[in-house]
Amino acid sequence: TSEPHQLSTDGSSANYYSPYLYWSPDSKKIAAYKVKANKPHILYLIESSPSDQLQPKLHTRNYLKPGDEVQQFKPSLFLIDSMKQIFIDTAGIQNQYDLSEPVWRKDSRSFTFEYNKRGHQNYAVMEVSEAGGIRKLINEESKTFIHYSGKKYRYDLADGKEIIWASERDGWNHLYLFDKNGTLKNQITKGAWVVRRVISVNEADRTLLFEGSGMEEGMDPYFIQYYKINLDGTGLKRLTNEDGNHKAVFNDDYSLFIDSYSRIDEPSVSLLRDGNTGKILMELEKADITPLLSTGWKLPEVFHAKGRDGETDIWGMIIRPSNFDPTKTYPVIEYIYAGPHDSFVPKSFANDSRGSLHELAELGFIVVQCDGMGTSNRSKAFHDVCWQNLKDGGFPDRIAFMKAAAKRYPYMDLSRVGIFGNSAGGQSSLGALLFHPDFYKVAVSSSGCHDNRMDKIWWNEQWMGYPIGPQYAASSNVEHADKLQGKLLLILGELDDNVDPSSTMQVMNKLIKANKDFDFLMVPGMKHSLGGDYGEHKRRDFFVKHLLGINPPDWTWTQNITVPKP
């Protein structure tokens, strides 16, 4: 019919129906969300030097922060033939952080959505029948956090007759098979290693391809390898096994794949392999870095040492200058990013990495990077160290890593240790001087989220928890700014809409009130950044002055930058 029909009458400005409608495949039903509006949190940014006018510009963003009210969604079901709305009981999905979009079963018998409870400690797969009945198919719970933003995986087989689900319930990230009612049939993968990514599920032969790390003895536990396994948990096949970090590209039917693997100290090898057995069919290419090495460029060293518990291996790398002389001593600079959402030490070959660490080493430094406890891609216990305690930053492990390296290599002078980082690394680099001043002496902090109550809601509530409690103040650089020891350079972009610039300004306010000496660089027009080309130059000068004890040369040359710094 061409006549309009009103399906709902209970909407309002504060409780409105989303314009996104989800039709069932048989076109007889509509799933929708009724939305309880939340109050926006406006972030104000001033662009001091716009390119198209003389006067500054005011920019705004809707930028929710920890503790802010979030939208609440109420699933709704409408029957087209009878023009009726079916009641859905939402008592079991209260206090949401978010609901995913509804997805109908192909036979239109029901739709599913995923419920993330505020606080990220309860995550569930919900099903709503065509009669409006609602039930939990899978219910995931954690006493700390569920890493929904990085490890969630779900695959529905045969239109929901079974579900493959990723979980850390046994202490490692693994895959599980559930039946249509949410009853666990079997654990697909298991062991003291982690599933990193599912590549493909073959429903016909009931197998799946996946990336895993940590399974191979004697290798870096972060190295990605490729595996195939039956959905009942049997028949695990290694498709790759060389000692390196692998990246595979499969053909359309997964019968063949190109496997490129390398390490930071070994260049890339590319192979053509059988997609079922992993058998090498042909070597395609082997990189030759002789011209690079002939310049004097030094390969990074893969290094690992025991962490704070004396048992867990902490993995990282050591970079030396091209004119390295083991009879001399060198200050040490750590590049830090300790965000819990991933691990960050490079694993594949490159002539330099984020932070331009090889360039920095050329000034006369030993540069290190490692992944301490609290970061991802190891066990759940390793990851949980960050829970409600981002100021930990893995520092006890990082310090142990450097002490072990210096014990082996006495030319590493741990009386002169610097640190720098951006964003969460900016928080950690300043935190190094506030919480570990006996070890770290110089820090450059860029775009730091110095108080997790000031930063974006999803990232910070994921690790620091909800509701907001005293743990936020305990991890705040602002609250502890008066403890500053050592030399500090803060770098900030005035248009940073990733981390509120006021976070850095509040640190400065506390430092000034405590009469603390520090340096500050505000870059007009810059967004979230390590500092760009100018900030990179200032950072290097800062380390040269305060770690090498040398006044940097005057800036009298003409810059010729071909690849801008981040």
Secondary structure by P-SEA (a helix, b strand, c coil): ccbbbbccccccccbbbbcbbbbcccccbbbbbbcbbbbbbbbbbbbcccccccbbbbbbccccccccbbbbbbbbbbbccccbbbbbbccccccccccccccccccccbbbbbbbcccccbbbbbbbcccbbbbbcbbbbbcccccccccbbbbbcccccbbbbbbccccccbbbbbccccccccccccccccccccccccccccbbbbbbccccccccccbbbbbcccccccccccccccccbbbbbbcccccbbbbbbbcccccbbbbbbcccccccccccbbbbaaaaaaaccccccbbbbbcccccbbbbbbbbbcccccccbbbbbbbbccccccccccccccccccccccccccccccbbbbbbccccccccccccccccccccccaaaaaaaaaaaaaaacccccccbbbbbcccaaaaaaaaaaacccccccbbbbcccccccccccccccccccccccccccccccccccccccccbbbbbbbcccccccaaaaaaaaaaaaaacccbbbbbbcccccccccaaaaaaaaaaaaaccccccccccccccccccccc
